[in-house]
Amino acid sequence: MEKFEVIIIGGGTAGLSAALTLGRSRKRTLVCGSGAPRNQPSHQAHNFFTRDGISPTELLCIGQEQLAPYNSVQFRPETVVKACTKDNGFEVILENGTQLDARRLLLATGVIDELPAIAGLNELWGVSALHCPYCHGWEAQDQAIALYGKGQVGFDLCLLIKGWSNDLVLCTDGSADLTDEQRALIEKHNIPIREEKIVRFEGKDGHLDTIVFTDSQVLARTAIYLRAPQRQRSELPKLLGCEIENGFVKVNDFGQTSIPGVYAAGDMITPMQSLPYAAFSGTRAGAFLNHELLAEDFS
Ligand SMILES: Cc1cc2nc3c(=O)[nH]c(=O)nc-3n(C[C@H](O)[C@H](O)[C@H](O)COP(=O)(O)OP(=O)(O)OC[C@H]3O[C@@H](n4cnc5c(N)ncnc54)[C@H](O)[C@@H]3O)c2cc1C
């Protein structure tokens, strides 16, 4: 059976960053990556030092290309379906049935955004249905913007997105669940609150035109911000027994999970989600994994 020092599961920004660190550390490393990165629906990625405006696909192509000089690293476009502890290491099984051994594992499998089930929303996601102003705020500045959310979430969006546009409408899709104090502040900033249920979003090529409410009222808007609940993209952290807290895989300051020998990086470990953070946490996990292996071999 083929044996690696580290198998990285997930070939997004976090996984590829970790692979670069481990490759340069001369650790025999395999990256198994399948599927699209989380930001794939967006045409451009922003707010990433030296790469502002790059397409998500091109970013990962560069990441893979820059692994090529390191003969210590392999990339396979494969899904890992199972991972478990074995002897002093781990066994990994790919979708095609291949079994592999590794001394250590690094999970970088990302999260899934669970969008509210409202007609037309999926088609807008990443283009005009936005999750983060640091990623998209500049491009949508001064536009007619809807904010989707009730209670604290809706209030926080009003406060945050005010930095990018004065033309805001809070759409709570049912009762707003705001405190009197929150409502007064939102009104003070001239942000109308629409509590009608939303029936559908209408637009073209990913661009929002209109929000349609249950009573057939319509609201013209060109972008909408929302905070979608998330879940882990892969069952592997649970299968391996990694501790999960508030939906995120718990790691220490070195990127190590609660299971010895298993590290994790990227969106799956934190609500502070961005490409720079994924790159940082992948690099961190790679460096500490390398150190752990060196220490074991030195002892
Ligand atoms: C619409 C949208 C736009 C965004 N725009 C920006 C932006 O402009 N700037 C910015 O900084 N951030 C942006 N983000 C956030 C950014 O996309 C994430 O922070 C980043 O992609 C996290 O990288 P990751 O490697 O942790 O996860 P991901 O990018 O999700 O990569 C994980 C990879 O692992 C793969 N995988 C999962 N399970 C397995 C398995 N079992 N076997 C093999 N492979 C597996 C997945 O298919 C995926 O390819 C955006 C997010 C969204 C939703």
The ligand as an SDF file (V2000), in Angstrom:
LIG
                    3D

 53 58  0  0  0  0  0  0  0  0999 V2000
  -19.6800   33.2070   -2.9110 C   0  0  0  0  0  0  0  0  0  0  0  0
  -18.4060   33.3830   -2.1120 C   0  0  0  0  0  0  0  0  0  0  0  0
  -17.4610   34.3190   -2.5170 C   0  0  0  0  0  0  0  0  0  0  0  0
  -16.3040   34.4900   -1.7670 C   0  0  0  0  0  0  0  0  0  0  0  0
  -15.4190   35.4750   -2.1380 N   0  0  0  0  0  0  0  0  0  0  0  0
  -14.2950   35.6520   -1.4180 C   0  0  0  0  0  0  0  0  0  0  0  0
  -13.3810   36.7020   -1.7630 C   0  0  0  0  0  0  0  0  0  0  0  0
  -13.5990   37.4610   -2.7190 O   0  0  0  0  0  0  0  0  0  0  0  0
  -12.2700   36.8560   -0.9820 N   0  0  0  0  0  0  0  0  0  0  0  0
  -12.0120   36.0550    0.1020 C   0  0  0  0  0  0  0  0  0  0  0  0
  -10.9840   36.2410    0.7660 O   0  0  0  0  0  0  0  0  0  0  0  0
  -12.8570   35.0480    0.4440 N   0  0  0  0  0  0  0  0  0  0  0  0
  -13.9770   34.8310   -0.2910 C   0  0  0  0  0  0  0  0  0  0  0  0
  -14.8520   33.8420    0.0630 N   0  0  0  0  0  0  0  0  0  0  0  0
  -14.4630   32.9060    1.1450 C   0  0  0  0  0  0  0  0  0  0  0  0
  -13.5050   31.8470    0.5570 C   0  0  0  0  0  0  0  0  0  0  0  0
  -14.1240   31.2320   -0.5670 O   0  0  0  0  0  0  0  0  0  0  0  0
  -13.1810   30.7850    1.6040 C   0  0  0  0  0  0  0  0  0  0  0  0
  -12.7110   31.3910    2.7910 O   0  0  0  0  0  0  0  0  0  0  0  0
  -12.0920   29.8230    1.0610 C   0  0  0  0  0  0  0  0  0  0  0  0
  -12.5220   29.2290   -0.1560 O   0  0  0  0  0  0  0  0  0  0  0  0
  -11.7810   28.7540    2.0980 C   0  0  0  0  0  0  0  0  0  0  0  0
  -10.8360   27.8630    1.5730 O   0  0  0  0  0  0  0  0  0  0  0  0
  -10.7980   26.3460    2.0780 P   0  0  0  0  0  0  0  0  0  0  0  0
   -9.6190   25.7440    1.4080 O   0  0  0  0  0  0  0  0  0  0  0  0
  -10.8920   26.3010    3.5580 O   0  0  0  0  0  0  0  0  0  0  0  0
  -12.1680   25.7030    1.5680 O   0  0  0  0  0  0  0  0  0  0  0  0
  -12.7670   25.4790    0.1040 P   0  0  0  0  0  0  0  0  0  0  0  0
  -12.4450   26.6140   -0.8030 O   0  0  0  0  0  0  0  0  0  0  0  0
  -14.2170   25.1830    0.3280 O   0  0  0  0  0  0  0  0  0  0  0  0
  -12.0190   24.1860   -0.4200 O   0  0  0  0  0  0  0  0  0  0  0  0
  -12.2370   22.9260    0.1440 C   0  0  0  0  0  0  0  0  0  0  0  0
  -12.0690   21.8950   -0.9480 C   0  0  0  0  0  0  0  0  0  0  0  0
  -12.0450   20.5870   -0.3770 O   0  0  0  0  0  0  0  0  0  0  0  0
  -12.7970   19.7230   -1.2140 C   0  0  0  0  0  0  0  0  0  0  0  0
  -13.2280   18.5410   -0.4720 N   0  0  0  0  0  0  0  0  0  0  0  0
  -14.1890   18.4610    0.4990 C   0  0  0  0  0  0  0  0  0  0  0  0
  -14.3080   17.2050    0.9340 N   0  0  0  0  0  0  0  0  0  0  0  0
  -13.4150   16.4550    0.2280 C   0  0  0  0  0  0  0  0  0  0  0  0
  -13.0790   15.0700    0.2230 C   0  0  0  0  0  0  0  0  0  0  0  0
  -13.6950   14.2130    1.0300 N   0  0  0  0  0  0  0  0  0  0  0  0
  -12.1230   14.6410   -0.6350 N   0  0  0  0  0  0  0  0  0  0  0  0
  -11.4770   15.5020   -1.4670 C   0  0  0  0  0  0  0  0  0  0  0  0
  -11.7660   16.8280   -1.4980 N   0  0  0  0  0  0  0  0  0  0  0  0
  -12.7200   17.3080   -0.6710 C   0  0  0  0  0  0  0  0  0  0  0  0
  -13.9560   20.6010   -1.6430 C   0  0  0  0  0  0  0  0  0  0  0  0
  -14.6420   20.0680   -2.7340 O   0  0  0  0  0  0  0  0  0  0  0  0
  -13.2270   21.9110   -1.9490 C   0  0  0  0  0  0  0  0  0  0  0  0
  -12.7200   21.9130   -3.2530 O   0  0  0  0  0  0  0  0  0  0  0  0
  -16.0450   33.6780   -0.6330 C   0  0  0  0  0  0  0  0  0  0  0  0
  -17.0130   32.7260   -0.2320 C   0  0  0  0  0  0  0  0  0  0  0  0
  -18.1870   32.5950   -0.9480 C   0  0  0  0  0  0  0  0  0  0  0  0
  -19.2210   31.6220   -0.4900 C   0  0  0  0  0  0  0  0  0  0  0  0
  1  2  1  0
  2  3  1  0
  2 52  2  0
  3  4  2  0
  4  5  1  0
  4 50  1  0
  5  6  2  0
  6  7  1  0
  6 13  1  0
  7  8  2  0
  7  9  1  0
  9 10  1  0
 10 11  2  0
 10 12  1  0
 12 13  2  0
 13 14  1  0
 14 15  1  0
 14 50  1  0
 15 16  1  0
 16 17  1  0
 16 18  1  0
 18 19  1  0
 18 20  1  0
 20 21  1  0
 20 22  1  0
 22 23  1  0
 23 24  1  0
 24 25  2  0
 24 26  1  0
 24 27  1  0
 27 28  1  0
 28 29  2  0
 28 30  1  0
 28 31  1  0
 31 32  1  0
 32 33  1  0
 33 34  1  0
 33 48  1  0
 34 35  1  0
 35 36  1  0
 35 46  1  0
 36 37  1  0
 36 45  1  0
 37 38  2  0
 38 39  1  0
 39 40  1  0
 39 45  2  0
 40 41  1  0
 40 42  2  0
 42 43  1  0
 43 44  2  0
 44 45  1  0
 46 47  1  0
 46 48  1  0
 48 49  1  0
 50 51  2  0
 51 52  1  0
 52 53  1  0
M  END
$$$$
